[in-house]
Amino acid sequence: MQTITSFIAFPPGTIRQLRPSDLPRFRDHLLRLDSESRRDRFNGVADDNYVASYAERCFAQGTTVIGYVEGDKVLGAAELHERPELPEPTGEIAFSVERELQHMGIGRRLFERLIGNARGLGYTRLRVTTHPHNEAMKALARRFDAALSFEDGETVGVIDLDPPAAGGFGFPVPRAERMFT
Protein backbone atom coordinates (compact mmCIF):
# COMPACT_ATOMS: atom_id res chain seq x y z
CA MET A 1 0.00 0.00 0.00
CA GLN A 2 1.35 3.42 -0.93
CA THR A 3 0.98 6.34 1.45
CA ILE A 4 0.81 9.81 0.00
CA THR A 5 1.71 12.60 2.34
CA SER A 6 0.38 15.98 1.42
CA PHE A 7 1.32 19.30 2.91
CA ILE A 8 0.53 22.90 2.30
CA ALA A 9 3.48 24.94 1.12
CA PHE A 10 4.04 28.27 2.84
CA PRO A 11 2.59 31.06 0.69
CA PRO A 12 5.04 33.08 -1.44
CA GLY A 13 4.91 36.38 0.45
CA THR A 14 7.37 38.12 2.74
CA ILE A 15 7.19 38.74 6.47
CA ARG A 16 8.65 42.11 7.36
CA GLN A 17 8.21 45.07 9.65
CA LEU A 18 5.82 47.58 8.16
CA ARG A 19 7.06 51.10 7.49
CA PRO A 20 5.02 54.28 8.04
CA SER A 21 4.37 54.33 4.28
CA ASP A 22 2.66 50.92 4.68
CA LEU A 23 -0.19 52.44 6.71
CA PRO A 24 -2.67 52.38 3.78
CA ARG A 25 -1.84 48.72 3.07
CA PHE A 26 -2.24 47.79 6.77
CA ARG A 27 -5.55 49.68 6.97
CA ASP A 28 -6.82 48.01 3.79
CA HIS A 29 -5.85 44.59 5.20
CA LEU A 30 -7.88 45.20 8.35
CA LEU A 31 -10.82 46.48 6.30
CA ARG A 32 -10.75 43.35 4.09
CA LEU A 33 -11.13 40.99 7.06
CA ASP A 34 -14.39 39.04 6.82
CA SER A 35 -16.86 39.57 9.68
CA GLU A 36 -15.69 36.56 11.72
CA SER A 37 -11.98 37.39 11.33
CA ARG A 38 -12.68 41.03 12.19
CA ARG A 39 -14.65 39.99 15.29
CA ASP A 40 -11.78 37.69 16.30
CA ARG A 41 -9.20 40.45 15.79
CA PHE A 42 -11.12 43.19 17.63
CA ASN A 43 -12.92 41.01 20.23
CA GLY A 44 -16.27 42.17 18.95
CA VAL A 45 -17.99 44.13 16.22
CA ALA A 46 -15.90 46.91 14.66
CA ASP A 47 -17.23 49.05 11.82
CA ASP A 48 -15.10 50.40 8.97
CA ASN A 49 -14.65 53.83 10.58
CA TYR A 50 -13.37 52.28 13.80
CA VAL A 51 -11.00 49.97 11.91
CA ALA A 52 -9.57 52.79 9.75
CA SER A 53 -9.09 54.99 12.82
CA TYR A 54 -7.48 52.09 14.69
CA ALA A 55 -4.90 51.58 11.91
CA GLU A 56 -4.02 55.29 12.03
CA ARG A 57 -3.59 55.14 15.82
CA CYS A 58 -1.28 52.13 15.55
CA PHE A 59 1.18 54.01 13.39
CA ALA A 60 0.77 57.33 15.26
CA GLN A 61 1.45 55.67 18.63
CA GLY A 62 4.56 53.76 17.55
CA THR A 63 3.05 50.28 17.52
CA THR A 64 5.38 47.67 16.02
CA VAL A 65 3.50 46.10 13.10
CA ILE A 66 4.90 43.05 11.32
CA GLY A 67 3.16 42.20 8.07
CA TYR A 68 2.79 39.26 5.75
CA VAL A 69 3.06 40.97 2.36
CA GLU A 70 2.39 39.60 -1.11
CA GLY A 71 3.09 42.04 -3.92
CA ASP A 72 1.66 45.37 -2.80
CA LYS A 73 -0.83 43.94 -0.27
CA VAL A 74 -0.60 43.27 3.44
CA LEU A 75 -2.55 40.03 3.97
CA GLY A 76 -1.62 39.33 7.59
CA ALA A 77 -0.33 41.37 10.50
CA ALA A 78 1.03 41.03 14.01
CA GLU A 79 0.97 44.04 16.31
CA LEU A 80 2.99 44.83 19.43
CA HIS A 81 1.51 47.58 21.61
CA GLU A 82 3.44 48.83 24.63
CA ARG A 83 1.68 48.59 28.02
CA PRO A 84 3.67 51.20 29.99
CA GLU A 85 1.24 51.15 32.92
CA LEU A 86 2.31 47.62 33.88
CA PRO A 87 5.23 47.14 36.32
CA GLU A 88 7.47 45.13 34.00
CA PRO A 89 8.15 45.72 30.27
CA THR A 90 4.99 44.25 28.72
CA GLY A 91 3.61 44.28 25.21
CA GLU A 92 0.02 43.57 24.17
CA ILE A 93 -0.04 41.56 20.95
CA ALA A 94 -2.69 41.05 18.29
CA PHE A 95 -2.87 39.10 15.03
CA SER A 96 -4.93 39.08 11.85
CA VAL A 97 -4.71 36.90 8.75
CA GLU A 98 -7.15 37.12 5.88
CA ARG A 99 -9.55 34.17 5.72
CA GLU A 100 -8.17 32.49 2.57
CA LEU A 101 -4.67 32.35 4.10
CA GLN A 102 -5.60 31.13 7.57
CA HIS A 103 -4.27 27.76 8.76
CA MET A 104 -1.23 27.97 6.46
CA GLY A 105 1.40 28.87 9.07
CA ILE A 106 1.35 32.63 8.55
CA GLY A 107 0.16 33.37 12.09
CA ARG A 108 2.92 31.19 13.52
CA ARG A 109 5.60 32.92 11.45
CA LEU A 110 4.25 36.35 12.38
CA PHE A 111 4.26 35.30 16.05
CA GLU A 112 7.89 34.11 15.81
CA ARG A 113 8.99 37.38 14.25
CA LEU A 114 7.02 39.44 16.76
CA ILE A 115 8.60 37.61 19.70
CA GLY A 116 12.06 38.37 18.27
CA ASN A 117 11.17 42.04 17.92
CA ALA A 118 9.71 42.14 21.45
CA ARG A 119 12.89 40.64 22.92
CA GLY A 120 15.00 43.10 20.97
CA LEU A 121 12.93 45.96 22.42
CA GLY A 122 13.50 44.67 25.95
CA TYR A 123 10.03 43.30 26.68
CA THR A 124 9.94 40.54 29.29
CA ARG A 125 6.26 39.67 28.99
CA LEU A 126 3.63 39.57 26.26
CA ARG A 127 -0.15 39.56 26.70
CA VAL A 128 -2.80 38.51 24.25
CA THR A 129 -6.52 39.00 24.86
CA THR A 130 -9.24 37.31 22.85
CA HIS A 131 -12.84 36.26 23.19
CA PRO A 132 -13.37 32.76 24.61
CA HIS A 133 -14.47 31.28 21.26
CA ASN A 134 -11.38 32.28 19.25
CA GLU A 135 -9.92 28.77 19.20
CA ALA A 136 -7.31 29.57 16.54
CA MET A 137 -5.79 32.39 18.62
CA LYS A 138 -5.86 30.32 21.80
CA ALA A 139 -4.11 27.43 20.01
CA LEU A 140 -1.49 29.78 18.57
CA ALA A 141 -0.86 31.33 21.99
CA ARG A 142 -0.51 27.88 23.57
CA ARG A 143 2.02 26.95 20.88
CA PHE A 144 4.21 29.74 22.25
CA ASP A 145 3.72 28.64 25.88
CA ALA A 146 1.14 31.24 26.85
CA ALA A 147 -0.48 30.67 30.22
CA LEU A 148 -4.19 31.14 29.46
CA SER A 149 -6.78 32.33 31.95
CA PHE A 150 -10.32 33.66 31.82
CA GLU A 151 -10.74 37.26 33.01
CA ASP A 152 -13.76 39.55 32.71
CA GLY A 153 -15.34 37.46 29.95
CA GLU A 154 -12.15 37.26 27.86
CA THR A 155 -9.34 34.76 27.45
CA VAL A 156 -6.00 36.29 28.45
CA GLY A 157 -2.69 34.71 27.54
CA VAL A 158 0.61 35.67 29.16
CA ILE A 159 3.98 34.74 27.69
CA ASP A 160 7.11 35.29 29.76
CA LEU A 161 10.00 35.94 27.40
CA ASP A 162 13.51 34.64 27.76
CA PRO A 163 16.22 37.29 27.62
CA PRO A 164 17.45 38.32 24.16
CA ALA A 165 19.79 35.94 22.35
CA ALA A 166 23.53 36.55 22.26
CA GLY A 167 24.17 39.81 20.49
CA GLY A 168 21.20 41.44 22.22
CA PHE A 169 19.06 41.80 19.12
CA GLY A 170 16.31 39.38 20.08
CA PHE A 171 17.20 37.08 17.21
CA PRO A 172 19.68 34.18 17.23
CA VAL A 173 23.09 35.24 15.96
CA PRO A 174 24.46 32.90 13.27
CA ARG A 175 27.62 31.06 14.28
CA ALA A 176 29.68 32.78 11.57
CA GLU A 177 28.79 36.17 13.06
CA ARG A 178 29.57 35.02 16.63
CA MET A 179 33.14 34.20 15.56
CA PHE A 180 33.81 37.92 15.03
CA THR A 181 32.35 39.26 18.25
N, C-alpha and C positions, 0 to 999 in steps of 0.2 A: 504494500500500500504506500502511495506517495503522499507526503504531507507538503502542502504549499503554505508557506508563511507569508502573510501579507503585512505590510506596514505602510503608514502614511509618511511620505517624505515631508521634511520641514519646508514650508512655503519659501519662495525665492526672495523675500524681502530682506531688509536690513534692520537691525535693532541698534538704535543710536539715541543719544541725548538730543532732545529737540531744542532748537535755537529760537530766540525771540521771533525771528521771521517765519517760524513754523506755526505761530499762533492760529492763522486761518485754517491750516490743515488739521490741527488738533481740534479746534472748534467744530469743523465740518465732520470729523470722525465722531465726536460726541453726539452731534445732531443726527448722524446716520444710524445710531444704535436703534435697534428695534425696541418696541415697548418693554419687553421682558428684560433685555440686556440693559436698557436705560434704568429700569426699576432696580435691577441688581446693582448697578453702578452707584446710583444715588440713594439707595435705601428707601425708595418710594417714588411717587410720581413727580416728574420734573418736566415742565413745559419748555418749549424752544427758547423762550426769552431767558429763563433761568439758566439753561445749559450754556447759552452763548455768553451770558454774564459771568458764569462760573469759569469758563475757559479764560476769559479776560483777567479775572482775579488771580487765577493760577500763575499767569505770566507776570502780572503786576506785583505779586507778593513773593516772587522768587522761588516758587515751587519747582523742584526738580521734576522734569517730565521726560521719561524715556519712551520712545515710540517705536512701533513696528511699522516700517515704511516700505511701501511698494510703489515704485515710480514716484509720482508726486502726491501720493495719498498716505496719510496716517491711518492705519487700519487697526491698531491696537496701541494702548498706552498704559504706562505705570507711573503713578504720581507719588511723590514724597513731599509731604507737608510738615514743616517744623511745628512742634508742640512746645513752645518756649515756657509755657506755664507749668510744665511738669518738672519734678526735681532733677531728673537725669536726662541727658540728651536723647530725646524721643522723637521719632518721626511717625506721622500717620500716613499709611499707604493706601492706595486705591488702584484698581485695575479695570480695564475695559478692552474687550476684543469683539470685533464685529461678528455677528452670528455665523456667517459662512466660514469663518476661520477658527471658531471655537473648537476645542478638543484636538488641536493639532500641535500642541506644545508651545504656542506663542506666549501664553500666560506664564508658563514655567520659565521660559527664557527671559521674559521681561522681569520676573521676580528675581532671578539670579543677578541680572544686571543692576537692578535697583538695590539689592543688598550690598553689592560691591560699592555702589555710589554712596550708600548710607554709611558704610564703614569708613570710606574715604573722607566723609564729612564729619566723622567723629561721633556718629550716633551709636548708642549702646543698646537701644531698644526700639523696636518697631511695633506699631499697633495697627490692626485692621479691624474695621467694624462693618458688619453686614447684617442683613435681615436673616432670621433663623432658617429661611427656606432656600437660601443661596448655597446649594450643596457644592457647586463647582468652586466657589471661593473658599468655602470651609475646607474642601479637600486640598486645594492648592496651599492654603495656609498650613494645614497639617503636614504637608510634604516638606515644608521648611521649618518644622518643629514648633509651630505656634501652639501655645497653651490656650485652648479655647474655653470661654466661659459665657454665660448668659447674663447680660446686665441690661436692665431697663428695656426689655423687649427686643434687644439686639444681641447678636453673637459678636463677641469681642475676642480677637486673637492677639496674643503678645508674643513677640519673638525677641529673645535676648541675643544680641550679636556678640560674636567673638571679636577680640581686638583686630585691627587691620593686619593684613598679611605683611611679611617682611617688605620693607620699602615704604610702608605707611600709606599706600595708595588705595587700600581696600581691595585690591586685586592681587592674585598670586603673581609673583615676579618670576619670569622664566629663568631657568638655571643659567643660561648663557649670560643674562643680565646680572645675576647675583655674583658671578665671577669677577665683575669689575667694580663691585661696591665694597 
